[in-house]
Amino acid sequence: MIERIRQHVREAYGSAIGRPRGALVTPALILDLDLARRNIETMAVLMRGRKAGLRPHFKAHKSTELARMQVAAEPKGLCAATVWEAIVLCRAGLEDVLIANQVVGPEKIGALAAAARDHRLSLAVDDPRNATEVSDALRAVGGRLDVLIDVDIGMGRGGVRSAEGAVALAQHLARLPNLRLRGVQGYEGHCMREPDRVARMAKVGAAIDRLGEAIGALAGAGFPCDIVSAGGTGSLSVTGADPRVTEIQAGSYVLMDQFHAGLAPEFAPALTVLGTVVIHHGNTLVLDCGRKSMGIDFGLPTLVDYPFYQPRYLAEEHAIFDVDGRCRLSLGDTAEMLPGYTPSTINLYDAYHVVEKGRVVDIWPIVPRGPGHIGILKG
């Protein structure tokens, strides 16, 4: 069970419990629980009075503890990026999980079908062949599954490419007895790279209008959409207010990062990476946390106490800064960094050092990374 992983990380990292947040073996992933709670409360207030509910994305933190806190605040269910994430959530007792991606390949489809037999899952689909394979696997084990048609609304990744394609897929799904079509999904993630807020919100609105075209075409063909799932932390103000949308897949709001800080400033950074100054020569300052410690997909990390310094370079194990007289760090000192991108930071670690009021109070596991974790969870 998940308790086995929890016990393992507590044995490995438990000596940190009780220490000040700046006195940990580095690199260390720090979760400020006070700020995470505040972010969850802030989101609950923002969602109040909206038609859309919140279906938080588990991939943003991979913590069943945080997932429980989210569901307690907004009991809509959860999103997962992979079948392995969905299985972990189900085995942790967190039901109603949408896998917001396609599941392809016999092993993964088999794992999905087995989980769907005993748990409440739903799935995004965009291909008739894949849908048939999923349905066949479900029939073999006596399971059923709700599905959403994934619609490409501008990202150019997954999703049917037109409203007509959505109708054709819906007609195919109607012939598959082990699948039940519930609605559509679309993600406007491509809009998040637009730096100008006004232009970004306009792009978000246009993307949701593309999803609306699919909704209209499906309704006209006799396939009403009970569920319209879309959105994220950076597009909440537009997507969350659209009356066509029934649920928002935001996830990064709980922890935040350098990238999302500019998109949703109402949320506080609750995740940092603690590093140690391992080299200090002249104006060159080097910490022991590089690209193997922090995700830099959509932005570079910054020093929490010295945000005006930009890293000169991130090597595999080192963050290199050019500093001046304002910097008070010396060799052996520790400093916290705000990662550039949280989802690709957490998967580099085994555990969170959970901090309240400046001290480590617990160690929480980060799960899963793949099918190996599912094996550990058996029994």
C-alpha positions as CSV (number, residue, x, y, z in Angstrom):
1,M,0.0,0.0,0.0
2,I,0.9,3.7,-0.2
3,E,1.8,3.4,3.5
4,R,4.8,1.3,2.6
5,I,6.2,4.1,0.4
6,R,5.4,6.6,3.2
7,Q,7.3,4.5,5.7
8,H,10.2,4.1,3.3
9,V,10.7,7.9,2.8
10,R,10.3,8.6,6.5
11,E,13.0,6.1,7.2
12,A,15.3,7.7,4.6
13,Y,14.6,11.4,5.4
14,G,13.0,11.3,8.8
15,S,16.1,12.6,10.6
16,A,15.1,16.0,9.1
17,I,11.9,16.2,11.1
18,G,12.3,18.9,13.7
19,R,15.0,20.8,11.9
20,P,14.8,24.4,10.8
21,R,14.0,24.6,7.0
22,G,17.5,26.0,6.3
23,A,19.3,23.1,8.1
24,L,18.6,20.2,5.7
25,V,20.8,18.0,3.6
26,T,20.7,19.6,0.1
27,P,19.3,19.6,-2.4
28,A,16.1,19.3,-0.5
29,L,12.5,19.8,-1.7
30,I,10.6,22.0,0.8
31,L,6.8,22.2,0.9
32,D,5.5,25.1,3.0
33,L,2.3,23.7,4.3
34,D,1.0,27.0,5.6
35,L,1.2,28.5,2.1
36,A,-0.2,25.4,0.4
37,R,-3.2,25.6,2.7
38,R,-3.6,29.3,1.9
39,N,-3.5,28.6,-1.9
40,I,-6.2,25.9,-1.6
41,E,-8.4,28.3,0.4
42,T,-7.7,31.1,-2.1
43,M,-8.8,28.8,-5.0
44,A,-11.9,27.8,-3.1
45,V,-12.9,31.4,-2.8
46,L,-12.2,32.1,-6.5
47,M,-14.3,29.2,-7.5
48,R,-17.2,30.2,-5.3
49,G,-20.3,31.1,-7.3
50,R,-19.0,29.8,-10.6
51,K,-20.8,27.2,-12.6
52,A,-17.6,25.2,-13.2
53,G,-16.2,23.1,-10.4
54,L,-12.5,22.4,-9.7
55,R,-11.0,19.0,-10.7
56,P,-7.4,19.5,-9.5
57,H,-4.5,18.0,-11.5
58,F,-2.5,15.5,-9.5
59,K,0.5,15.7,-11.9
60,A,1.3,19.2,-10.4
61,H,2.4,17.7,-7.1
62,K,2.1,13.9,-7.1
63,S,1.2,13.9,-3.4
64,T,-1.8,12.0,-2.1
65,E,-1.7,14.2,1.0
66,L,-2.1,17.3,-1.0
67,A,-4.8,15.6,-3.2
68,R,-6.8,14.9,0.0
69,M,-6.6,18.5,1.0
70,Q,-7.8,19.7,-2.4
71,V,-10.7,17.3,-2.5
72,A,-11.8,18.3,1.0
73,A,-11.9,21.9,-0.2
74,E,-13.5,21.3,-3.6
75,P,-15.0,17.7,-3.8
76,K,-15.3,17.5,-7.6
77,G,-12.7,14.7,-8.2
78,L,-9.2,14.8,-9.5
79,C,-7.2,14.8,-12.8
80,A,-4.3,12.5,-13.5
81,A,-1.8,12.6,-16.4
82,T,-1.1,8.9,-16.5
83,V,-2.8,5.6,-15.7
84,W,-0.2,5.0,-13.0
85,E,-1.1,8.3,-11.3
86,A,-4.8,7.3,-11.5
87,I,-4.1,3.9,-9.9
88,V,-2.2,5.4,-7.1
89,L,-5.1,7.8,-6.4
90,C,-7.7,5.0,-6.5
91,R,-5.6,2.8,-4.1
92,A,-5.4,5.8,-1.8
93,G,-9.1,5.9,-1.6
94,L,-9.4,9.0,-3.9
95,E,-12.1,8.1,-6.4
96,D,-13.5,9.9,-9.4
97,V,-10.3,10.4,-11.4
98,L,-10.1,11.7,-14.9
99,I,-7.1,10.6,-16.9
100,A,-6.8,13.7,-19.0
101,N,-4.6,12.0,-21.6
102,Q,-4.8,9.1,-24.0
103,V,-3.8,5.7,-22.7
104,V,-2.2,3.6,-25.4
105,G,-0.3,0.3,-25.3
106,P,-1.4,-3.1,-24.1
107,E,0.1,-3.0,-20.7
108,K,-1.2,0.5,-19.8
109,I,-4.6,-0.3,-21.3
110,G,-4.7,-3.5,-19.3
111,A,-3.8,-1.7,-16.1
112,L,-6.6,0.9,-16.9
113,A,-9.2,-1.8,-17.5
114,A,-8.3,-3.6,-14.3
115,A,-8.6,-0.4,-12.3
116,A,-11.8,0.7,-14.0
117,R,-13.5,-2.5,-12.9
118,D,-13.3,-1.6,-9.3
119,H,-12.9,2.2,-9.3
120,R,-14.6,5.3,-10.7
121,L,-12.4,6.4,-13.6
122,S,-12.8,8.4,-16.8
123,L,-10.6,8.9,-19.8
124,A,-9.8,11.3,-22.6
125,V,-9.9,9.7,-26.1
126,D,-9.3,11.1,-29.5
127,D,-8.9,8.1,-31.8
128,P,-11.4,5.3,-32.8
129,R,-8.8,2.6,-32.8
130,N,-7.6,3.4,-29.3
131,A,-11.1,3.7,-28.1
132,T,-11.9,0.2,-29.5
133,E,-8.8,-1.2,-27.8
134,V,-9.8,0.3,-24.5
135,S,-13.4,-1.1,-24.9
136,D,-12.1,-4.6,-25.7
137,A,-9.9,-4.6,-22.6
138,L,-12.8,-3.5,-20.5
139,R,-15.1,-6.2,-21.9
140,A,-12.5,-8.8,-21.1
141,V,-12.5,-7.9,-17.4
142,G,-16.2,-6.8,-17.1
143,G,-15.5,-3.1,-16.7
144,R,-17.0,0.1,-18.0
145,L,-15.5,3.6,-18.4
146,D,-16.8,7.1,-19.0
147,V,-14.9,9.0,-21.7
148,L,-14.5,12.5,-22.8
149,I,-13.6,13.4,-26.4
150,D,-10.3,15.3,-26.4
151,V,-10.6,18.3,-28.7
152,D,-7.5,20.2,-30.1
153,I,-8.2,23.8,-29.3
154,G,-4.9,25.2,-30.5
155,M,-2.1,23.2,-28.8
156,G,-1.5,20.9,-31.8
157,R,-1.0,18.0,-29.5
158,G,-3.8,15.5,-28.6
159,G,-7.4,15.9,-29.6
160,V,-9.6,15.6,-32.7
161,R,-8.8,18.4,-35.1
162,S,-12.4,19.5,-35.9
163,A,-16.0,19.5,-34.8
164,E,-16.7,17.0,-37.5
165,G,-14.0,14.8,-36.2
166,A,-15.6,15.0,-32.7
167,V,-18.9,13.9,-34.1
168,A,-17.4,11.0,-36.1
169,L,-15.6,9.8,-32.9
170,A,-18.8,10.1,-30.9
171,Q,-20.6,8.0,-33.4
172,H,-17.9,5.3,-33.1
173,L,-18.0,5.5,-29.3
174,A,-21.8,4.8,-29.4
175,R,-21.0,1.4,-30.9
176,L,-18.7,0.5,-28.0
177,P,-20.8,-0.9,-25.2
178,N,-18.1,-0.7,-22.5
179,L,-17.6,3.1,-23.0
180,R,-20.0,5.9,-22.2
181,L,-19.5,9.3,-23.7
182,R,-20.0,12.1,-21.2
183,G,-18.6,15.2,-22.9
184,V,-15.5,16.9,-24.1
185,Q,-12.1,18.1,-22.9
186,G,-9.9,20.8,-24.3
187,Y,-6.7,22.5,-23.0
188,E,-5.6,26.0,-23.9
189,G,-2.1,25.5,-22.6
190,H,-0.6,27.1,-25.7
191,C,-2.0,30.4,-24.6
192,M,0.1,30.5,-21.4
193,R,3.3,31.5,-23.2
194,E,1.7,34.8,-24.3
195,P,3.4,37.5,-22.0
196,D,0.7,40.2,-22.5
197,R,-2.2,39.4,-20.2
198,V,-4.9,41.1,-22.3
199,A,-3.6,39.2,-25.4
200,R,-3.4,36.0,-23.4
201,M,-6.9,36.2,-22.2
202,A,-8.2,36.9,-25.7
203,K,-6.4,33.8,-27.0
204,V,-7.9,31.7,-24.1
205,G,-11.3,32.9,-25.1
206,A,-10.8,32.0,-28.7
207,A,-9.5,28.6,-27.7
208,I,-12.6,27.9,-25.6
209,D,-14.8,29.1,-28.5
210,R,-13.2,26.3,-30.6
211,L,-14.2,23.9,-27.9
212,G,-17.7,25.4,-28.1
213,E,-17.9,24.6,-31.8
214,A,-17.4,20.9,-30.9
215,I,-20.0,21.1,-28.2
216,G,-22.5,22.5,-30.6
217,A,-21.8,20.0,-33.3
218,L,-22.0,17.1,-30.9
219,A,-25.3,18.4,-29.5
220,G,-26.7,18.7,-33.0
221,A,-25.8,15.1,-33.7
222,G,-27.6,13.9,-30.6
223,F,-24.6,13.8,-28.2
224,P,-25.1,16.3,-25.4
225,C,-22.1,17.2,-23.3
226,D,-22.8,16.8,-19.6
227,I,-19.1,17.4,-18.9
228,V,-16.9,20.1,-20.5
229,S,-13.4,20.0,-18.9
230,A,-10.8,22.6,-19.6
231,G,-8.6,25.2,-18.1
232,G,-5.6,25.6,-15.8
233,T,-4.2,27.9,-13.2
234,G,-3.1,30.5,-15.8
235,S,-6.4,30.7,-17.6
236,L,-8.8,30.4,-14.6
237,S,-10.3,33.9,-14.9
238,V,-11.6,33.3,-18.4
239,T,-12.2,29.6,-18.7
240,G,-13.6,29.3,-15.2
241,A,-16.2,32.0,-16.0
242,D,-17.3,30.5,-19.3
243,P,-20.8,29.1,-18.9
244,R,-20.0,26.3,-21.3
245,V,-17.3,24.9,-19.0
246,T,-18.3,22.5,-16.2
247,E,-14.9,21.8,-14.6
248,I,-11.4,23.3,-14.4
249,Q,-8.3,21.2,-14.4
250,A,-6.0,23.6,-12.5
251,G,-3.2,22.1,-10.5
252,S,-0.2,24.3,-10.2
253,Y,-1.9,26.8,-8.0
254,V,-1.2,24.6,-4.9
255,L,2.6,24.9,-5.1
256,M,3.3,27.5,-7.8
257,D,6.7,28.3,-9.5
258,Q,8.5,31.0,-11.4
259,F,6.5,30.4,-14.6
260,H,3.0,30.5,-13.0
261,A,3.9,33.4,-10.7
262,G,3.3,35.8,-13.6
263,L,0.1,34.1,-14.6
264,A,-1.6,33.8,-11.3
265,P,-0.1,36.2,-8.7
266,E,-2.9,35.6,-6.3
267,F,-1.3,32.3,-5.3
268,A,1.9,32.2,-3.1
269,P,5.0,30.1,-3.9
270,A,4.7,27.1,-1.5
271,L,7.5,25.0,-3.0
272,T,11.2,25.7,-2.9
273,V,14.5,23.8,-3.4
274,L,17.1,24.3,-0.7
275,G,20.7,24.4,-1.9
276,T,24.1,24.9,-0.3
277,V,26.7,27.4,-1.4
278,V,29.5,25.0,-2.5
279,I,31.7,27.4,-4.5
280,H,32.3,31.1,-3.9
281,H,35.1,32.9,-5.8
282,G,34.8,36.6,-6.2
283,N,31.5,37.4,-7.7
284,T,30.8,33.8,-8.7
285,L,28.4,32.0,-6.4
286,V,27.5,28.3,-7.0
287,L,24.8,26.2,-5.2
288,D,24.5,22.4,-5.4
289,C,21.1,22.3,-7.2
290,G,21.2,22.4,-11.0
291,R,19.1,20.8,-13.8
292,K,18.9,17.5,-11.9
293,S,17.3,19.3,-9.0
294,M,15.0,21.9,-10.7
295,G,12.8,21.9,-13.7
296,I,13.5,24.8,-16.1
297,D,11.0,23.9,-18.9
298,F,9.3,27.3,-18.9
299,G,11.6,29.5,-16.9
300,L,14.8,29.7,-14.8
301,P,14.8,29.4,-11.0
302,T,15.5,32.4,-8.8
303,L,16.9,32.8,-5.3
304,V,14.0,33.5,-2.9
305,D,16.0,36.1,-0.9
306,Y,17.8,37.6,-3.9
307,P,15.2,37.6,-6.7
308,F,17.2,40.2,-8.7
309,Y,19.9,37.7,-9.5
310,Q,19.4,35.5,-12.6
311,P,21.3,32.3,-12.9
312,R,24.2,32.6,-15.4
313,Y,24.0,28.9,-16.1
314,L,22.4,25.7,-14.7
315,A,24.7,22.7,-15.0
316,E,23.6,19.3,-14.0
317,E,24.4,19.7,-10.3
318,H,25.1,23.4,-10.0
319,A,23.3,26.7,-10.1
320,I,25.8,29.4,-11.0
321,F,25.1,33.1,-10.2
322,D,27.1,36.3,-10.7
323,V,26.5,38.3,-7.5
324,D,27.6,41.6,-6.1
325,G,27.9,43.4,-2.7
326,R,24.2,42.9,-1.9
327,C,24.7,39.1,-1.5
328,R,25.4,38.0,2.0
329,L,25.8,34.3,1.3
330,S,29.1,32.5,2.1
331,L,30.5,29.1,1.5
332,G,28.4,26.5,3.4
333,D,25.3,28.7,3.7
334,T,22.0,27.4,2.5
335,A,19.5,29.3,0.3
336,E,16.1,28.5,-1.1
337,M,15.3,28.7,-4.8
338,L,11.9,29.0,-6.5
339,P,11.9,26.5,-9.3
340,G,11.2,27.6,-12.9
341,Y,8.6,24.9,-13.3
342,T,7.2,22.7,-10.5
343,P,5.8,19.6,-12.3
344,S,9.2,18.8,-13.8
345,T,10.9,19.6,-10.4
346,I,9.0,17.3,-8.1
347,N,9.6,14.2,-10.2
348,L,13.3,14.5,-9.4
349,Y,12.7,13.9,-5.8
350,D,11.5,11.0,-3.5
351,A,9.9,13.2,-0.9
352,Y,8.7,16.6,0.3
353,H,10.2,18.1,3.5
354,V,6.9,19.4,4.9
355,V,7.4,22.7,6.8
356,E,5.2,24.5,9.2
357,K,6.3,27.7,11.0
358,G,9.8,27.3,9.7
359,R,10.5,23.7,10.9
360,V,10.1,20.3,9.2
361,V,7.1,18.5,10.7
362,D,6.8,15.6,8.3
363,I,8.1,13.8,5.2
364,W,5.6,13.1,2.4
365,P,6.3,10.8,-0.5
366,I,6.1,11.8,-4.1
367,V,4.4,9.0,-6.2
368,P,4.3,7.6,-8.8
369,R,6.9,7.8,-11.5
370,G,5.8,4.7,-13.3
371,P,4.6,1.1,-13.2
372,G,7.4,0.1,-10.7
373,H,5.7,2.1,-8.0
374,I,2.5,0.2,-8.8
375,G,4.3,-3.0,-8.0
376,I,5.5,-1.6,-4.7
377,L,1.9,-0.7,-3.9
378,K,0.6,-4.2,-4.3
379,G,-0.1,-6.4,-1.3
